[in-house]
Each structure stands twice: as C-alpha cells, then as structure tokens.
C-alpha cells in the first residue's frame, strides 16, 4: 500500500523568539548569517536567515504561550494527510493548515513527549540549503524522555526507516533514514541524564567548534556543556538553545543547536579541519 503522503525528512528550521533583534545579532555574529524581512502577506514579523545567499532558516516573533525554541519542519506531499496521520498515531495538531502562498502550506504538531514538529507541503520554495558545509543545518536530534513512544511515532506517523546504532549499552540512540539520507536521530534523554521535556536539537556545522564557542561567548553566550568530541552548549539568559555539536543556548536564539561533528554521526561530513 502506497502512503497518501511521503516524508522526505527535515526541509526547514525556524526559531520563534521573544527578542528577534537579539537572535538576529547573535546568529549574525556567530555564523555570519544575513537576515531579511519577508514582505509577503500572512507571514507577519518573519525573516529569513541566509548564508552566502542561500537560505538557512527562519526567525519569527514568539508571542505564544510556548517558550522560545527552534522547530524542525518535515517535507510532506499532502499536508492534510500528514496531520491526520499525526493525530491517528498519538500526536496532536497544535496549529492546523496555514497557507503561505508561494512558500506552500505548514502546520505545527506535537508528538509523544511534547516535542514540536512542523509538516510542510512545499510549493516554489524548496526549503533550507543543505550542502553539508559550515553554517548550514546538517543534523537533527530529538532528545526525549519517552524514547519508545517517540521512536514508534516517527516510524508510523512519519514513516521513517529506522536504524539503531547504540552509543553505549546504557544510552539508546536511533537514527532515521529518509530516502538515501540519514539526517535525524532520537536520543533517550533519561538514560543520558537529561530531565528537560523532549526537544529537537538542530545542528549547524562550523569549521571549528572551539572558535565558534569562543565567538558565542564573545556575543554574550554562556557555556552550558564544555566542548568535547561530540557536544557542548551555550546560553545567554533566555530559554533558547542552539547547537554546534557542542550545544549552544542564547537569548532569543532558539533551543539547541550543534556546531561540530567529529565522526560518530552516520552519513555526515567531518568538519574538524
């Protein structure tokens, strides 16, 4: 049986910030991103981050009850069918179909464990530029305290093909293949000692994680986890986190983002030059 929709994996990321100006400045300093305000009806206060003229992600004003955070959007052929599948397999549609003209249609949903995802039925805009190069999105990890339920949800509702490399006998970590590409994973956050609600960590590849962490500090960031071969973290004063494989968190910048991969992640280029 052929599904009524196909999920091709992460195609866009954006950050909803209570302080967009701070987010714009922080990411501009950190990654050299440019930020352009959209002039289309229906977007409100929404801007596009770009690097070397190619889109990286979006930035919007967060005026909701939800905390400032990054959202990963998944490409779907049929948004209506995707929302029905989310609901049928234990998820919740928080914001139903929103029509963005030439950008296509989006929705906002929540899977088991409270992690937010965004199905996106694209039109003329293809999504982020993903060249496996520094400064662009390269990896998406869902950290969850409900590993089994979340893993099953993405296998069924999102129809992702699972792969299960384990980092150790005590920490469960499963990757997903969409088409011929592996760009997403689920981590058992409880086994890893994390107690936060489920969150997507969005990874961006820098040339040098240590230099990027230093730049984040210079821009007002604070190290939450010291750089190691796989992760570190940064923060300013708001609850938004971003990552550099190493993880960074900064005021008005979104939740986790990662700046470097050193070879343990399947299918990713090593930027540790």
C-alpha positions in Angstrom: 0.0 0.0 0.0 1.4 3.4 -1.0 1.0 6.1 1.6 -1.1 9.2 0.8 1.9 11.4 1.7 5.7 11.0 1.8 8.0 12.4 4.3 11.4 13.3 2.8 13.0 14.5 6.0 13.9 17.8 7.5 13.5 20.6 5.0 13.3 23.8 7.1 14.1 25.2 10.6 13.0 28.3 12.3 13.2 29.9 15.7 10.4 31.7 17.4 12.0 34.3 19.7 10.6 36.8 22.2 13.6 39.0 21.2 14.1 38.7 17.4 16.6 41.5 17.4 18.8 39.7 19.8 18.5 36.5 17.8 19.4 38.3 14.6 22.5 39.8 16.1 23.6 36.6 17.9 23.4 34.4 14.8 24.9 37.1 12.6 27.9 37.3 14.8 28.2 33.5 15.3 27.7 32.2 11.8 27.8 35.2 9.5 24.1 34.8 8.7 22.2 37.6 7.0 18.6 38.3 8.0 16.0 39.6 5.5 12.4 40.5 6.5 9.8 38.9 4.4 7.3 41.2 2.7 4.6 38.6 2.0 1.1 38.8 3.5 0.4 36.1 6.0 3.9 35.9 7.5 3.7 38.7 10.0 7.0 39.5 11.6 9.1 36.8 9.9 12.6 36.9 8.5 14.8 34.5 6.6 18.4 33.7 7.7 20.8 33.2 4.8 24.5 32.4 4.3 26.3 33.3 1.1 22.9 34.0 -0.5 21.4 30.6 0.4 18.5 30.1 2.9 19.4 28.6 6.3 16.3 29.0 8.3 13.6 31.4 9.6 13.2 33.9 12.5 9.8 34.9 13.9 8.3 36.8 16.9 7.2 34.4 19.7 4.0 35.8 21.2 2.6 32.4 22.2 2.4 30.6 25.5 5.2 28.3 24.3 8.8 29.0 25.2 11.3 30.4 22.6 12.5 27.5 20.6 13.6 26.1 17.3 11.2 24.0 15.2 12.2 21.4 12.6 9.9 21.1 9.6 9.4 17.9 7.6 8.7 17.8 3.9 5.3 16.2 3.1 3.4 15.8 -0.2 0.0 16.0 1.4 -0.3 18.2 4.5 -3.9 17.2 5.2 -3.0 13.5 5.2 0.1 14.2 7.3 -1.9 15.9 10.0 -4.4 13.0 10.0 -1.5 10.6 10.4 -0.1 12.6 13.4 -3.5 12.5 15.1 -4.1 8.9 14.3 -0.7 7.8 15.8 -0.9 9.7 19.1 0.2 13.1 18.2 -1.6 16.5 18.5 -2.1 19.1 15.8 -1.5 22.4 17.6 -1.9 24.8 14.6 -3.7 23.3 11.6 -3.0 24.3 7.9 -1.6 27.7 7.3 -1.3 28.9 3.7 1.8 30.9 2.9 1.3 31.4 -0.8 4.3 30.5 -2.9 6.0 29.1 0.2 3.4 26.4 0.5 1.4 25.2 3.5 2.5 24.4 7.0 1.1 23.1 10.3 2.5 22.7 13.8 2.1 19.5 15.6 3.3 17.8 18.8 4.3 14.1 19.0 4.5 12.0 22.2 6.9 13.6 24.7 5.8 17.1 23.8 8.4 17.8 21.0 7.0 20.1 18.4 7.4 19.3 14.6 6.2 21.2 11.6 4.9 19.3 8.5 5.5 21.5 5.4 3.9 21.0 2.0 6.3 23.0 -0.1 5.4 24.9 -3.3 8.0 27.0 -5.1 10.4 27.5 -2.1 12.4 24.3 -1.7 13.5 24.8 2.0 16.9 25.3 3.5 20.1 25.0 1.5 21.8 21.9 2.9 25.3 21.4 1.4 27.0 19.7 4.4 29.0 22.8 4.9 29.8 25.1 7.8 27.0 27.3 8.9 24.2 25.2 7.4 21.8 22.7 9.1 23.3 19.3 9.0 21.7 17.2 11.7 18.5 16.9 13.8 18.4 15.1 17.1 15.2 14.6 19.1 16.0 14.3 22.8 13.1 12.6 24.6 12.1 11.1 27.9 9.6 8.8 26.1 12.0 7.1 23.7 9.9 4.0 22.9 6.7 6.0 22.2 8.5 8.7 20.2 10.5 6.2 18.2 7.3 4.3 17.3 5.6 7.6 16.4 8.2 8.6 13.8 8.2 5.0 12.3 4.5 5.0 11.9 3.1 8.6 11.6 6.1 9.9 9.7 7.0 6.6 8.0 10.7 7.0 8.6 13.0 4.0 8.2 14.7 3.3 11.5 18.4 2.4 12.1 19.6 1.7 15.5 23.3 2.3 16.3 23.8 2.4 20.0 26.3 4.8 21.5 26.6 2.6 24.6 24.7 -0.2 26.4 23.1 2.4 28.7 22.1 5.1 26.2 19.7 4.3 23.4 20.2 6.3 20.2 18.4 5.6 17.0 18.9 7.2 13.6 16.3 7.5 10.8 16.8 7.3 7.1 14.6 9.3 4.7 15.3 8.2 1.1 19.0 7.6 0.9 19.9 10.2 3.6 20.4 9.9 7.3 19.8 13.3 8.9 17.8 12.7 12.1 18.0 10.8 15.3 16.3 10.1 18.6 18.2 10.1 21.9 16.9 8.6 25.1 17.3 11.7 27.2 16.5 10.0 30.5 19.3 7.4 30.1 21.6 10.3 29.2 20.8 12.1 32.5 18.6 14.8 30.9 15.4 15.8 32.6 14.1 18.5 30.2 10.9 18.0 28.1 11.5 16.5 24.7 13.3 18.9 22.4 14.7 18.9 18.9 18.4 19.8 18.8 19.3 21.3 15.4 22.9 21.0 14.4 24.8 23.5 12.3 28.3 22.7 11.0 31.1 25.2 11.8 34.7 24.9 10.7 36.0 25.0 14.3 33.8 24.3 17.2 36.2 25.8 19.8 36.4 29.0 17.8 32.6 29.1 17.4 32.1 28.6 21.2 34.6 31.4 21.8 32.6 33.6 19.4 29.4 32.7 21.2 30.9 33.8 24.5 32.0 37.0 22.9 28.5 37.6 21.6 27.1 37.1 25.1 26.7 33.4 25.3 27.4 31.1 28.3 28.8 27.6 28.1 26.3 25.0 29.4 28.4 21.9 28.5 32.1 22.2 27.8 33.2 21.2 24.3 34.1 17.5 23.9 34.4 15.4 20.8 30.6 15.4 20.2 28.7 18.1 22.2 28.9 21.4 24.1 26.4 24.1 25.0 26.0 27.8 25.2 23.5 30.2 26.7 22.6 33.8 27.3 19.7 34.5 29.5 16.6 33.2 27.8 15.5 29.6 27.5 16.5 29.2 23.8 19.2 26.6 23.0 21.1 26.1 19.8 23.8 23.6 19.0 27.2 23.2 17.4 27.9 19.6 18.2 28.7 21.2 21.0 25.5 22.8 22.1 24.8 26.5 22.4 22.0 28.4 24.1 21.4 32.1 23.7 18.9 34.8 24.5 16.3 35.0 21.8 18.0 32.4 19.7 16.1 29.2 19.9 16.7 25.9 21.8 19.6 23.6 21.0 22.0 23.9 18.0 25.2 21.9 17.4 28.4 23.3 15.8 30.6 20.3 15.0 30.6 16.6 14.2 33.7 14.6 14.7 32.8 11.4 13.0 30.4 9.4 15.3 27.3 10.5 13.4 26.4 8.3 10.4 26.3 9.9 7.0 27.8 13.3 8.0 30.9 15.0 6.7 33.6 15.7 9.3 34.2 19.5 9.5 37.0 19.2 12.1 39.7 20.5 9.7 
